[in-house]
């Protein structure tokens, strides 16, 4: 069993003092310096220094730092209880802090299990978790990153805010090699570690499912794709399905101007605007018989719009989407892509811990998905 990280720092400094590498009255690295050197939180490095002070190897002087004691105790006397302490150490000792940055506490259809999985795996690996919310705002994302760094987290898992540009603090984390894992999306052109669903393959399979039912005029609807890798790949998958079937792609059938689901707290004004856009889109494209919705929330808005137009699902229109609540509280059980949130969460934590230990990891990590047939599609 691996010893706790604070114990490793303690033993390393103990041996440096015993061997004379650190001599009496020499300055000992500070909590901050040790935290950087060992990629741990300052809480962990502080604990190691406190243990050294308790056995008389160092003296901690407020405002000045820590120094090797001028008069050292007998190392032979010290070593036996130290070895005994190590054999009695259990994995209950925390290894440090991990930060998690998410837009919100997610929704019933995506994110709840992901959050639970991340927390559970952190607990299993003996890391404490700090959660920061951005509410979909890039300025809040900047503040969240800075706050977590100030609290001495050993690494960060982040669900990036959608937008045309990456935040400066996020880019700096990647460029500095700070332990970092992105979930749901990746940074295009930048080698940051990510855990994602194969969105292109999933969207292609979902679209092909509708094509195989006999639908030829299928629409794709989503929030803006601007620099959001998951949406971009889903559009690519939608197009790839048509190419695979050697069918022409109608660019007019792609609507990416829906905003009501960008945060889990829908604004009534944005919801009404999306309903107007969808009504107009349906009326302008009468040949459409099926939809691929980028998100469950958008599928719900679409279903309500179709119902208001007197249309039946799936008799008049078929709808397929990404994600779905475990329990549905309305008339619609959509055919959908089910992302493996539990595996995604566990993998994210494991990849982050590998980086904290200075191990190299794959940049892009793909998680499996499954297509679930519902009651909103028919031929």
Residue pairs with C-beta under 8 A, 6 or more apart in sequence:
1 89
1 91
2 91
3 11
3 86
3 89
4 89
4 91
4 93
4 94
4 95
4 126
5 38
5 40
5 44
5 95
5 96
6 40
6 44
6 45
6 47
6 48
6 51
6 93
7 48
7 85
7 86
7 89
7 93
8 38
9 34
9 38
9 40
9 44
9 45
9 48
10 48
10 51
10 52
11 82
11 86
13 22
13 28
13 48
13 49
13 52
13 57
13 58
14 52
14 57
14 78
14 82
16 22
17 52
17 57
17 58
17 68
17 72
18 75
22 28
22 68
23 68
24 68
24 69
24 70
24 71
24 72
25 67
25 68
25 70
26 67
26 68
27 65
27 66
27 67
28 49
28 52
28 58
28 65
28 66
28 67
28 68
29 37
29 66
30 65
30 66
31 42
31 45
31 46
31 49
32 42
32 45
34 40
34 45
34 48
34 49
35 41
35 42
35 44
35 45
35 152
38 44
38 45
39 154
39 155
39 179
39 356
39 357
39 358
40 95
40 96
40 154
40 356
41 96
41 97
41 151
41 152
41 153
41 154
42 152
43 96
43 97
43 152
44 94
44 95
44 96
44 154
49 58
49 60
49 66
50 60
52 58
52 66
53 59
53 60
53 66
55 73
55 78
55 82
56 69
56 72
56 73
57 68
57 69
57 72
57 73
57 78
58 66
58 67
58 68
58 69
59 66
59 67
59 68
59 69
59 70
60 66
61 67
91 126
92 126
93 126
94 126
94 127
94 128
95 125
95 126
95 127
95 154
96 127
96 128
96 153
96 154
96 356
97 127
97 128
97 129
97 130
97 151
97 152
97 153
97 154
98 122
98 127
98 128
98 129
98 130
98 153
98 154
98 155
98 156
98 157
98 349
98 352
99 129
99 130
99 131
99 132
99 144
99 148
99 151
99 153
99 155
99 156
99 157
100 115
100 118
100 129
100 130
100 131
100 132
100 156
100 157
100 158
101 131
101 132
101 133
101 134
101 141
101 144
101 145
101 148
101 156
101 157
101 158
101 159
102 111
102 115
102 131
102 132
102 133
102 134
102 158
102 159
103 133
103 134
103 135
103 136
103 159
103 161
103 263
103 264
104 133
104 135
104 136
104 263
104 264
104 265
105 111
105 112
105 115
105 133
105 264
106 112
106 114
106 115
106 264
107 264
107 296
107 297
108 325
108 326
108 327
109 295
109 296
109 297
109 323
109 324
109 325
110 295
110 296
110 322
110 323
110 339
110 341
111 341
112 341
113 341
113 342
113 345
114 183
114 341
114 342
114 344
114 345
115 131
115 345
116 342
116 345
117 341
117 342
117 343
117 344
117 345
117 346
118 129
118 157
118 345
118 346
118 348
118 349
119 129
120 345
120 346
121 345
121 346
121 349
121 350
122 128
122 129
122 349
123 129
125 349
125 350
125 353
127 154
127 349
127 353
130 148
130 151
130 153
132 144
132 147
132 148
133 140
133 144
134 140
134 141
134 144
134 161
135 263
136 161
136 162
136 262
136 263
137 161
138 161
138 163
138 165
138 167
140 161
141 158
141 160
141 161
141 167
141 169
141 170
142 167
142 168
142 169
145 156
145 158
145 167
145 169
145 170
145 173
146 169
148 156
154 179
154 356
155 178
155 179
155 180
155 181
155 352
155 353
155 355
155 356
156 173
156 178
156 179
156 180
156 181
156 352
157 180
157 181
157 182
157 183
157 348
157 349
157 352
158 170
158 180
158 181
158 182
158 183
159 182
159 183
159 184
159 185
160 166
160 170
160 182
160 185
160 187
161 167
162 223
162 224
162 226
162 227
162 228
162 262
163 226
163 227
163 228
164 226
164 227
165 227
166 187
166 190
166 227
170 187
171 187
171 190
173 180
173 192
174 180
174 187
174 190
174 191
174 192
179 352
179 355
179 356
180 192
180 193
180 352
180 355
181 193
181 194
181 195
181 348
181 349
181 351
181 352
181 355
182 192
182 193
182 194
182 195
183 194
183 195
183 196
183 344
183 345
183 348
184 196
184 197
184 230
184 344
185 194
185 196
185 228
185 229
185 230
186 192
186 194
186 196
186 229
186 363
186 364
187 194
187 229
188 227
188 229
191 363
192 363
193 351
193 352
193 355
193 361
193 362
193 363
193 365
194 363
194 364
194 365
195 344
195 347
195 348
195 351
195 365
195 367
196 229
196 230
196 364
196 365
196 366
196 367
197 230
197 337
197 339
197 340
197 344
197 366
197 367
197 369
198 233
198 366
198 367
198 369
199 229
199 230
199 231
199 233
199 234
199 237
200 233
200 234
200 236
200 237
200 240
201 237
201 369
202 234
202 237
202 322
202 337
202 339
202 369
202 371
203 220
203 233
203 234
203 235
203 236
203 237
203 238
203 241
203 292
203 322
203 337
204 237
204 238
204 240
204 241
204 244
205 237
205 241
205 337
205 371
206 237
206 292
206 320
206 322
206 335
206 336
206 337
206 371
207 218
207 220
207 237
207 238
207 241
207 242
207 292
208 241
208 244
208 245
209 320
209 335
209 371
209 377
210 218
210 290
210 292
210 318
210 320
210 377
211 218
211 241
211 242
211 245
211 247
213 290
213 318
213 377
213 378
213 379
214 379
215 289
215 290
215 318
215 379
216 247
216 289
217 250
217 253
217 285
217 287
217 288
217 289
217 290
218 238
218 253
218 288
218 289
218 290
218 291
218 292
219 253
219 254
219 255
219 281
219 285
219 288
219 290
219 291
219 292
220 234
220 235
220 238
220 253
220 254
220 255
220 291
220 292
220 294
221 254
221 255
221 256
221 258
221 278
221 281
221 291
221 292
221 293
221 294
221 298
221 302
222 231
222 234
222 235
222 255
222 256
222 258
222 293
222 294
222 295
222 298
223 231
223 256
223 258
223 259
223 261
223 262
223 294
223 295
223 298
224 231
224 256
224 257
224 259
225 231
225 232
225 235
225 256
231 256
231 294
234 292
234 294
234 322
235 254
235 256
238 254
238 292
239 249
242 248
242 249
243 249
252 284
252 285
253 285
253 288
255 277
255 278
255 281
257 277
258 274
258 277
258 278
258 298
258 301
259 270
259 273
259 274
260 266
260 267
260 270
260 271
260 273
260 274
260 297
260 298
260 301
261 295
261 297
261 298
261 301
266 297
271 301
274 298
274 301
275 301
275 304
275 305
275 308
278 301
278 302
278 305
279 305
279 308
279 309
282 288
282 305
282 306
282 309
288 317
289 316
289 317
289 318
290 317
290 318
290 319
290 320
290 377
291 299
291 302
291 317
291 318
291 319
291 320
292 320
292 321
293 299
293 302
293 319
293 320
293 321
293 322
293 334
294 321
294 322
295 321
295 322
295 323
296 321
296 322
296 323
296 324
296 325
296 334
296 336
298 321
299 319
299 320
299 321
299 332
299 334
299 336
299 376
300 330
300 332
302 319
303 313
303 319
303 332
303 376
306 313
306 316
306 317
307 313
311 317
313 319
313 332
313 376
314 375
314 376
314 377
314 378
315 378
318 335
318 376
318 377
318 378
319 332
319 334
319 335
319 376
319 377
320 334
320 335
320 336
320 374
320 376
320 377
321 334
321 335
321 336
321 337
322 336
322 337
322 339
323 336
323 337
323 338
323 339
324 333
324 334
324 336
324 338
324 372
324 374
332 374
332 375
332 376
333 374
333 375
333 376
334 374
334 376
335 371
335 372
335 373
335 374
335 375
335 376
335 377
336 371
336 372
336 374
337 369
337 370
337 371
337 372
338 369
338 370
338 371
338 372
339 367
339 369
340 367
340 368
340 369
340 370
343 367
343 368
344 367
347 365
347 367
351 361
351 362
351 365
354 360
354 361
355 361
